[in-house]
Amino acid sequence: MAAAFGRAGLFVAVAVLPLLCRGFPATLNLERAFPVDHRAELSRLVNRDLVRHGRLLQSSGGVIDFHVQGTFDPFVVGLYYAKVQLGSPPRDFYVQIDTGSDVLWVSCRPCNGCPESSGLHIPLNFFDPGSSSTASPVSCSDQRCSLGIQSSDSGCSTQNNMCSYTFQYGDGSGTSGYYVSDLLNFDTIVGNSLTANSTARIVFGCSTTQTGDLTKSDRAVDGIFGFGQQGLSVISQLASEGIAPKAFSHCLRGDGDGGGILVLGEIVEPSIVYTPLVPSQCVLSSQRFYLGPHYNLNLQSISVNGQTLPIDPSVFATSNGQGTIVDSGTTLAYVTDEVYNPLVNALLSSGICPVVSKRGQDLAWQGLSLTEGRFLAVVGLAGVPYQKRVCLVLSREVTRMTSFIISSSVLSAQVTAIVSQAARVVLSKGNQCYIISLSVNEVFPQLSLNFEGGASLLLGPQDYLLQQSSIDGSAVWCMGFQKIQGQGITILGDLVLKNKIFVYDLAGQRIGWANYDCSMSVNVSTAINTGRNEYVNTGDLSRGISIRVASSRELIICCIIASVLCVLITGIFQHL
């Protein structure tokens, strides 16, 4: 009888818990796009980065859903963009998602230099304030204009009393226009459904002039969606009105299908580690005008395979003119001269799994049988990448030997000959590249960026190298970390950000991250200063999967029920 009751109790636990605690996934699709019939050269990506550097009730607890679309080619680094709807009636605009700037701006009529078509195969639109029944210009006396002026990119036109702006980049590319106030139309996930046609009044830029690469059509979008912290950013405006949490998160897919997740709220994942934002940090570079406070972090050191690189800590110091920036509007990653050279050298040399003997052997065999998990350990050799092939070939020469000593000169010659067949260093248009016959994960080690508070950002080879092409069946990988000349800043772009959850907690002034499969659903906290913590489990809306918002009270009740059931079931089985 007890056994039968135990089975029944177990059945009840399994059957009831999903009904009480279920959550249905829904996803905000974010895709990266680039012309699929073109392979981007690394130099073009660098040049592109140089240009780019230069109301719902509070009780709703919903997640704002921006419709995002595009395509992604894994061999080409593209950009991330979302579709936003502005005005009455609403019109669609495709805007690049950019954590390195603040303001949402779109092309307007009339516009000088704005592209009319896009190589991304998306329709381009022009916002016309006269065609929107809810649009109104922002005057110089408007308090919101002062928010823009504080960021040194806005001004006042004495001729028409309109609040204007100018964003200028290092090579002369830029945009200028004026601010307008109108409705942002968006979808919100609330409860078990997707609530459409929600609106909030925001201030955004109306671009009337574009110059430089912004005029080109191959990668043209309608504008930029700035996710910075300044008062005129959309996230700041919505948070100040109690419409959205003062936080947002993204998870950018880096695989062949592309896509990802973008939510206004904080993704909740146990493995996320956090580091504090550097307060009131202002960084200004020739590549891009970074006007603080943006997402600046205190990078303290860099490690390769657990070994800290010999880099002067002052290189990473955060002050006006230098620091480390997280920027989704940058494609690659950029480091200073003082970081680049030791980093590249270490990536080539420190992957040899060194074992230092107290007797000073140059080569030591650890004495166990020769399997793929047991390799020779080499010390004292610089510039030789670790590879299975190197270790296995050398180990064949010492089969059944427990230990030995071999001269460094002989060993160096043997290793050099073997490595040259598996990884050859080449220069491609000034970029350091490698022709690799093995898997890139077998040749190159793990890289760790170590931040304040003990948070480390772990990067595999695909997070710091770009596969460009192949030569005679061997893959060509090029260094995705680039030198930033004459500047004391480190910029972490999409190459580093992909395949990870990134949480921007503006209220807590911190950023968190975790390696993650961005094709999977996530839980999102949607607390909006109400004392409640609510969650949405997001998955793929395009597949018709619903979602559920669960308040903290529901979650607590669910956990209590689960605990009681577990105690009961455990007690029952102990008496069987």
KOLTISE-772863 format. One line per 3 residues: number of its first residue (from 0); their letters; for each residue x, y, z of C-alpha. Coordinates in pm, whole numbers. Layout:
<recs>
NUM = a = X:Y:Z ~ ... .
</recs>
This chain:
<recs>
0 = maa = 0:0:0 ~ 284:234:90 ~ 453:160:-240 .
3 = afg = 134:230:-429 ~ 85:554:-239 ~ 445:649:-311 .
6 = rag = 395:594:-680 ~ 74:795:-664 ~ 250:1076:-478 .
9 = lfv = 524:1081:-736 ~ 265:1092:-1013 ~ 89:1385:-845 .
12 = ava = 418:1573:-809 ~ 506:1521:-1173 ~ 157:1605:-1294 .
15 = vlp = 79:1904:-1073 ~ 406:2094:-1081 ~ 401:2168:-1454 .
18 = llc = 47:2300:-1422 ~ 141:2531:-1139 ~ 481:2643:-1254 .
21 = rgf = 479:2619:-1628 ~ 625:2887:-1850 ~ 587:2903:-2224 .
24 = pat = 872:3040:-2434 ~ 865:3333:-2673 ~ 1157:3489:-2851 .
27 = lnl = 1268:3825:-2980 ~ 1451:3732:-3297 ~ 1766:3930:-3365 .
30 = era = 1957:3855:-3679 ~ 2278:3973:-3829 ~ 2278:4070:-4191 .
33 = fpv = 2531:4114:-4468 ~ 2499:4047:-4841 ~ 2516:3669:-4855 .
36 = dhr = 2678:3670:-5198 ~ 2982:3866:-5081 ~ 3268:3774:-4849 .
39 = ael = 3383:4070:-4646 ~ 3755:4133:-4642 ~ 3899:4198:-4298 .
42 = srl = 4025:4537:-4411 ~ 3671:4639:-4507 ~ 3545:4537:-4163 .
45 = vnr = 3817:4743:-3998 ~ 3736:5046:-4213 ~ 3370:5007:-4134 .
48 = dlv = 3445:4999:-3762 ~ 3654:5311:-3793 ~ 3349:5488:-3928 .
51 = rhg = 3120:5353:-3666 ~ 3360:5439:-3380 ~ 3403:5801:-3464 .
54 = rll = 323:5357:-2230 ~ 226:5024:-2059 ~ 117:5039:-1692 .
57 = qss = 375:4957:-1429 ~ 163:4665:-1317 ~ 181:4492:-1653 .
60 = ggv = 532:4356:-1603 ~ 567:4286:-1975 ~ 867:4250:-2202 .
63 = idf = 881:4492:-2493 ~ 921:4306:-2821 ~ 1099:4480:-3109 .
66 = hvq = 1045:4294:-3434 ~ 1392:4209:-3563 ~ 1485:4054:-3897 .
69 = gtf = 1775:3995:-4133 ~ 2012:3722:-4242 ~ 2349:3601:-4120 .
72 = dpf = 2644:3439:-4300 ~ 2886:3273:-4055 ~ 3183:3353:-4281 .
75 = vvg = 3099:3723:-4292 ~ 3070:3956:-3994 ~ 2757:4169:-4043 .
78 = lyy = 2554:4400:-3826 ~ 2259:4360:-3593 ~ 1946:4559:-3668 .
81 = akv = 1587:4576:-3550 ~ 1263:4703:-3695 ~ 1095:4985:-3503 .
84 = qlg = 764:5154:-3579 ~ 733:5530:-3546 ~ 452:5781:-3594 .
87 = spp = 77:5777:-3659 ~ 4:5584:-3868 ~ 312:5378:-3776 .
90 = rdf = 583:5323:-4034 ~ 862:5067:-4027 ~ 1227:5164:-3989 .
93 = yvq = 1527:4932:-3978 ~ 1786:5058:-3732 ~ 2120:4921:-3620 .
96 = idt = 2132:4818:-3253 ~ 2419:5011:-3100 ~ 2527:5011:-2735 .
99 = gsd = 2801:5260:-2820 ~ 2567:5555:-2880 ~ 2261:5703:-2712 .
102 = vlw = 2008:5842:-2956 ~ 1760:5669:-3183 ~ 1768:5852:-3516 .
105 = vsc = 1621:5776:-3857 ~ 1647:5931:-4202 ~ 1390:6204:-4270 .
108 = rpc = 1252:6393:-4565 ~ 1415:6593:-4706 ~ 1758:6438:-4658 .
111 = ngc = 2091:6522:-4815 ~ 2309:6217:-4878 ~ 2075:5955:-4732 .
114 = pes = 2078:5626:-4930 ~ 1760:5527:-5112 ~ 1823:5150:-5121 .
117 = sgl = 2012:4888:-4921 ~ 2231:4593:-5012 ~ 2085:4420:-4706 .
120 = hip = 1766:4368:-4910 ~ 1549:4568:-4672 ~ 1318:4853:-4778 .
123 = lnf = 1441:5193:-4663 ~ 1192:5454:-4542 ~ 1209:5822:-4463 .
126 = fdp = 1028:5968:-4163 ~ 811:6268:-4249 ~ 691:6462:-3942 .
129 = gss = 421:6626:-4153 ~ 270:6287:-4236 ~ 239:6178:-3871 .
132 = sta = -59:6315:-3680 ~ 124:6277:-3349 ~ 465:6424:-3439 .
135 = spv = 590:6752:-3299 ~ 933:6919:-3308 ~ 1136:6960:-2990 .
138 = scs = 1197:7328:-2925 ~ 1505:7482:-2769 ~ 1310:7565:-2454 .
141 = dqr = 1200:7204:-2411 ~ 1369:7044:-2109 ~ 1439:6736:-2318 .
144 = csl = 1660:6942:-2548 ~ 1890:7016:-2256 ~ 1947:6642:-2216 .
147 = giq = 2093:6633:-2564 ~ 2300:6945:-2513 ~ 2458:6790:-2203 .
150 = ssd = 2599:6515:-2422 ~ 2772:6777:-2640 ~ 2602:6660:-2959 .
153 = sgc = 2299:6888:-2959 ~ 2236:7256:-3000 ~ 1970:7512:-3070 .
156 = stq = 1887:7674:-3399 ~ 1815:8042:-3335 ~ 1660:8059:-3679 .
159 = nnm = 1368:7823:-3616 ~ 1399:7752:-3240 ~ 1443:7379:-3307 .
162 = csy = 1661:7146:-3100 ~ 1925:7011:-3338 ~ 2206:6756:-3319 .
165 = tfq = 2523:6651:-3498 ~ 2703:6318:-3473 ~ 3045:6333:-3636 .
168 = ygd = 3292:6048:-3692 ~ 3668:6051:-3724 ~ 3689:6013:-4102 .
171 = gsg = 3430:6281:-4174 ~ 3126:6053:-4184 ~ 2837:6175:-3978 .
174 = tsg = 2477:6282:-3957 ~ 2290:6591:-3846 ~ 1926:6683:-3803 .
177 = yyv = 1674:6782:-3538 ~ 1481:6614:-3259 ~ 1114:6527:-3286 .
180 = sdl = 864:6382:-3040 ~ 633:6107:-3163 ~ 491:5767:-3078 .
183 = lnf = 701:5453:-3064 ~ 476:5158:-3148 ~ 578:4822:-3006 .
186 = dti = 459:4476:-2906 ~ 475:4361:-2545 ~ 468:4010:-2404 .
189 = vgn = 225:4013:-2110 ~ 90:3703:-1938 ~ 28:3430:-2191 .
192 = slt = -11:3654:-2492 ~ 161:3905:-2717 ~ 2:4249:-2675 .
195 = ans = 34:4449:-2996 ~ -16:4818:-3076 ~ 120:4952:-2749 .
198 = tar = 266:5300:-2773 ~ 492:5538:-2584 ~ 592:5893:-2669 .
201 = ivf = 964:5933:-2715 ~ 1212:6184:-2853 ~ 1429:6070:-3144 .
204 = gcs = 1649:6220:-3410 ~ 1530:6318:-3756 ~ 1835:6300:-3984 .
207 = ttq = 1847:6553:-4268 ~ 2213:6514:-4367 ~ 2444:6214:-4388 .
210 = tgd = 2805:6206:-4502 ~ 3085:5959:-4563 ~ 3011:5588:-4547 .
213 = ltk = 2660:5657:-4417 ~ 2573:5756:-4773 ~ 2669:5414:-4915 .
216 = sdr = 2392:5169:-4996 ~ 2567:4831:-4954 ~ 2511:4822:-4576 .
219 = avd = 2249:5093:-4549 ~ 1986:5097:-4276 ~ 1731:5362:-4182 .
222 = gif = 1925:5480:-3879 ~ 2083:5392:-3547 ~ 1912:5259:-3233 .
225 = gfg = 2131:5388:-2949 ~ 2115:5191:-2624 ~ 2341:5417:-2419 .
228 = qqg = 2271:5559:-2074 ~ 2212:5925:-2154 ~ 1871:6080:-2094 .
231 = lsv = 1767:6079:-2461 ~ 1830:5709:-2518 ~ 1509:5512:-2567 .
234 = isq = 1586:5279:-2276 ~ 1632:5581:-2044 ~ 1313:5747:-2166 .
237 = las = 1100:5434:-2123 ~ 1250:5358:-1782 ~ 1188:5712:-1655 .
240 = egi = 819:5676:-1747 ~ 791:5337:-1575 ~ 726:5163:-1905 .
243 = apk = 1031:4937:-1906 ~ 1291:4823:-1655 ~ 1612:5018:-1639 .
246 = afs = 1791:4724:-1794 ~ 1820:4544:-2125 ~ 1983:4223:-2243 .
249 = hcl = 2095:4061:-2565 ~ 2221:3723:-2675 ~ 2365:3738:-3027 .
252 = rgd = 2394:3412:-3216 ~ 2718:3350:-3396 ~ 2635:3026:-3575 .
255 = gdg = 2516:2967:-3930 ~ 2152:3048:-3863 ~ 2226:3381:-3698 .
258 = ggi = 1958:3549:-3490 ~ 1946:3604:-3119 ~ 1753:3768:-2838 .
261 = lvl = 1700:4134:-2747 ~ 1480:4225:-2449 ~ 1412:4524:-2229 .
264 = gei = 1472:4356:-1896 ~ 1736:4150:-1722 ~ 1802:3796:-1841 .
267 = vep = 1823:3564:-1539 ~ 2083:3288:-1575 ~ 2276:3128:-1285 .
270 = siv = 2612:3135:-1462 ~ 2610:3511:-1528 ~ 2901:3698:-1369 .
273 = ytp = 2892:4073:-1314 ~ 3141:4356:-1311 ~ 3064:4717:-1215 .
276 = lvp = 3037:4990:-1473 ~ 3294:5265:-1447 ~ 3096:5574:-1338 .
279 = sqc = 3090:5891:-1545 ~ 3356:5761:-1780 ~ 3407:5971:-2093 .
282 = vls = 3620:5828:-2374 ~ 3696:6021:-2690 ~ 3875:5855:-2981 .
285 = sqr = 3961:5945:-3337 ~ 3768:5639:-3455 ~ 3444:5723:-3278 .
288 = fyl = 3325:5987:-3036 ~ 3250:5803:-2713 ~ 3075:6051:-2487 .
291 = gph = 3023:5908:-2141 ~ 2883:5760:-1951 ~ 2869:5460:-2182 .
294 = ynl = 2941:5098:-2107 ~ 3294:5127:-1975 ~ 3446:4847:-1770 .
297 = nlq = 3758:4809:-1559 ~ 3968:4549:-1740 ~ 4250:4445:-1508 .
300 = sis = 4446:4177:-1692 ~ 4447:3930:-1981 ~ 4531:3561:-1947 .
303 = vng = 4607:3296:-2207 ~ 4563:2937:-2092 ~ 4558:3058:-1733 .
306 = qtl = 4885:3252:-1763 ~ 4857:3628:-1703 ~ 5028:3828:-1976 .
309 = pid = 5311:4064:-1874 ~ 5122:4384:-1950 ~ 5159:4697:-1738 .
312 = psv = 4829:4737:-1545 ~ 4834:5110:-1616 ~ 4753:5025:-1979 .
315 = fat = 4406:4916:-1864 ~ 4349:5211:-1628 ~ 4013:5382:-1671 .
318 = sng = 4030:5758:-1705 ~ 3932:6023:-1954 ~ 4083:5918:-2282 .
321 = qgt = 4125:5548:-2208 ~ 3931:5248:-2082 ~ 3744:4939:-2203 .
324 = ivd = 3416:4975:-2391 ~ 3141:4725:-2472 ~ 2998:4824:-2811 .
327 = sgt = 2755:4620:-3022 ~ 2800:4878:-3297 ~ 3157:4760:-3358 .
330 = tla = 3223:4446:-3559 ~ 3570:4344:-3440 ~ 3771:4406:-3122 .
333 = yvt = 4040:4669:-3071 ~ 4332:4687:-2828 ~ 4628:4917:-2776 .
336 = dev = 4980:4855:-2908 ~ 5093:4763:-2556 ~ 4836:4482:-2550 .
339 = ynp = 4836:4361:-2911 ~ 5192:4235:-2945 ~ 5215:4032:-2621 .
342 = lvn = 4864:3899:-2685 ~ 4944:3770:-3034 ~ 5273:3620:-2919 .
345 = all = 5105:3444:-2627 ~ 4830:3301:-2844 ~ 5098:3133:-3052 .
348 = ssg = 5331:3016:-2777 ~ 5147:2947:-2453 ~ 4923:2668:-2576 .
351 = icp = 5195:2403:-2536 ~ 5075:2288:-2190 ~ 5417:2339:-2025 .
354 = vvs = 5532:2119:-1735 ~ 5835:2266:-1560 ~ 6058:2005:-1400 .
357 = krg = 6255:2085:-1086 ~ 6555:1936:-1266 ~ 6504:2174:-1557 .
360 = qdl = 6422:1928:-1834 ~ 6327:2092:-2161 ~ 6102:1800:-2245 .
363 = awq = 5928:1571:-1998 ~ 5705:1272:-2056 ~ 5457:1219:-1776 .
366 = gls = 5498:844:-1786 ~ 5155:712:-1873 ~ 5045:522:-2182 .
369 = lte = 5033:710:-2510 ~ 4674:813:-2571 ~ 4514:1127:-2707 .
372 = grf = 4476:1248:-2350 ~ 4847:1212:-2268 ~ 5079:1448:-2449 .
375 = lav = 5439:1556:-2422 ~ 5493:1882:-2237 ~ 5735:2134:-2385 .
378 = vgl = 5890:2431:-2206 ~ 6128:2700:-2318 ~ 6001:2724:-2675 .
381 = agv = 5843:3048:-2789 ~ 5629:3092:-3096 ~ 5515:2730:-3125 .
384 = pyq = 5140:2665:-3095 ~ 5016:2359:-2911 ~ 4873:2088:-3136 .
387 = krv = 4779:1725:-3096 ~ 4988:1641:-3400 ~ 5304:1788:-3249 .
390 = clv = 5269:1595:-2925 ~ 5171:1267:-3089 ~ 5453:1269:-3344 .
393 = lsr = 5718:1337:-3081 ~ 5571:1082:-2842 ~ 5610:804:-3098 .
396 = evt = 5985:850:-3066 ~ 5982:775:-2694 ~ 5724:497:-2667 .
399 = rmt = 5761:294:-2345 ~ 6003:548:-2199 ~ 5898:699:-1866 .
402 = sfi = 6117:1009:-1883 ~ 6404:1158:-2082 ~ 6597:1475:-2154 .
405 = iss = 6650:1605:-2506 ~ 6846:1910:-2619 ~ 6646:2223:-2692 .
408 = svl = 6805:2270:-3034 ~ 6700:1925:-3158 ~ 6353:1961:-3015 .
411 = saq = 6310:2305:-3165 ~ 6396:2179:-3511 ~ 6153:1888:-3485 .
414 = vta = 5868:2100:-3355 ~ 5923:2374:-3612 ~ 5906:2126:-3898 .
417 = ivs = 5582:1975:-3772 ~ 5415:2305:-3688 ~ 5491:2448:-4029 .
420 = qaa = 5271:2181:-4182 ~ 4975:2255:-3954 ~ 4977:2632:-3899 .
423 = rvv = 5157:2882:-4117 ~ 5163:3252:-4033 ~ 5085:3478:-4327 .
426 = lsk = 5012:3846:-4373 ~ 4697:3934:-4564 ~ 4673:4305:-4644 .
429 = gnq = 4855:4390:-4324 ~ 4652:4153:-4107 ~ 4806:3859:-3923 .
432 = cyi = 4650:3536:-4050 ~ 4710:3164:-4009 ~ 4672:2878:-4255 .
435 = isl = 4552:2589:-4040 ~ 4517:2226:-4141 ~ 4377:2116:-3803 .
438 = svn = 4074:2231:-3608 ~ 4124:2586:-3484 ~ 4040:2466:-3132 .
441 = evf = 4336:2227:-3143 ~ 4579:2496:-3247 ~ 4480:2803:-3045 .
444 = pql = 4421:2838:-2669 ~ 4152:2999:-2454 ~ 4175:3371:-2385 .
447 = sln = 4045:3531:-2064 ~ 3969:3899:-2011 ~ 3972:3959:-1635 .
450 = feg = 3759:4241:-1496 ~ 3701:4410:-1163 ~ 3513:4197:-912 .
453 = gas = 3659:3870:-1035 ~ 3444:3844:-1348 ~ 3626:3686:-1642 .
456 = lll = 3513:3688:-2004 ~ 3629:3359:-2156 ~ 3699:3361:-2529 .
459 = gpq = 3759:3061:-2751 ~ 3948:3087:-3082 ~ 3626:3173:-3271 .
462 = dyl = 3589:3475:-3039 ~ 3920:3634:-3136 ~ 3981:3491:-3486 .
465 = lqq = 3785:3528:-3810 ~ 3773:3256:-4074 ~ 3824:3426:-4406 .
468 = ssi = 3865:3157:-4672 ~ 4059:2839:-4747 ~ 4376:2759:-4939 .
471 = dgs = 4432:2407:-5074 ~ 4187:2265:-4823 ~ 4336:2447:-4524 .
474 = avw = 4134:2712:-4342 ~ 4259:3069:-4319 ~ 4193:3239:-3986 .
477 = cmg = 4283:3602:-3926 ~ 4328:3790:-3602 ~ 3999:3962:-3511 .
480 = fqk = 4169:4174:-3247 ~ 4308:4483:-3416 ~ 4550:4753:-3308 .
483 = iqg = 4395:5088:-3230 ~ 4664:5338:-3313 ~ 4746:5616:-3071 .
486 = qgi = 4453:5549:-2840 ~ 4440:5407:-2491 ~ 4110:5225:-2529 .
489 = til = 3996:4866:-2570 ~ 3673:4809:-2767 ~ 3483:4482:-2743 .
492 = gdl = 3262:4443:-3051 ~ 3032:4176:-3194 ~ 3318:3929:-3244 .
495 = vlk = 3353:3906:-2866 ~ 2988:3960:-2770 ~ 2837:3681:-2979 .
498 = nki = 2724:3348:-2831 ~ 2692:3506:-2488 ~ 2420:3659:-2273 .
501 = fvy = 2498:4022:-2198 ~ 2295:4203:-1932 ~ 2310:4582:-1899 .
504 = dla = 2180:4658:-1548 ~ 2161:5036:-1554 ~ 1990:5062:-1216 .
507 = gqr = 2263:4857:-1052 ~ 2535:5009:-1273 ~ 2681:4676:-1374 .
510 = igw = 2719:4451:-1676 ~ 2699:4073:-1665 ~ 2763:3795:-1913 .
513 = any = 2766:3420:-1957 ~ 2846:3184:-2243 ~ 2513:3065:-2379 .
516 = dcs = 2343:2896:-2671 ~ 2148:3194:-2801 ~ 1906:2968:-2988 .
519 = msv = 1768:2859:-2649 ~ 1498:3039:-2450 ~ 1585:3263:-2156 .
522 = nvs = 1414:3391:-1841 ~ 1379:3767:-1819 ~ 1317:3971:-1505 .
525 = tai = 1080:4260:-1572 ~ 1079:4438:-1235 ~ 1000:4810:-1281 .
528 = ntg = 1058:4967:-940 ~ 739:4811:-808 ~ 890:4584:-547 .
531 = rne = 788:4284:-757 ~ 1011:4061:-959 ~ 841:3909:-1260 .
534 = yvn = 976:3672:-1519 ~ 911:3593:-1881 ~ 1046:3278:-2040 .
537 = tgd = 1130:3376:-2395 ~ 1167:3140:-2685 ~ 1078:3164:-3053 .
540 = lsr = 764:3365:-3128 ~ 794:3287:-3497 ~ 722:2922:-3417 .
543 = gis = 398:3011:-3244 ~ 514:2921:-2895 ~ 337:3118:-2621 .
546 = irv = 485:3259:-2302 ~ 386:3313:-1943 ~ 472:3591:-1699 .
549 = ass = 514:3463:-1344 ~ 530:3703:-1051 ~ 764:3644:-760 .
552 = rel = 463:3545:-546 ~ 375:3270:-791 ~ 733:3153:-801 .
555 = iic = 757:3140:-421 ~ 431:2946:-395 ~ 554:2710:-665 .
558 = cii = 880:2651:-481 ~ 699:2590:-150 ~ 469:2335:-311 .
561 = asv = 764:2165:-476 ~ 953:2150:-147 ~ 655:2006:42 .
564 = lcv = 598:1743:-224 ~ 965:1648:-223 ~ 963:1606:158 .
567 = lit = 646:1395:142 ~ 779:1174:-135 ~ 1116:1132:38 .
570 = gif = 945:1032:362 ~ 722:784:183 ~ 1012:613:10 .
573 = qhl = 1210:596:334 ~ 928:386:483 ~ 896:152:185 .
</recs>
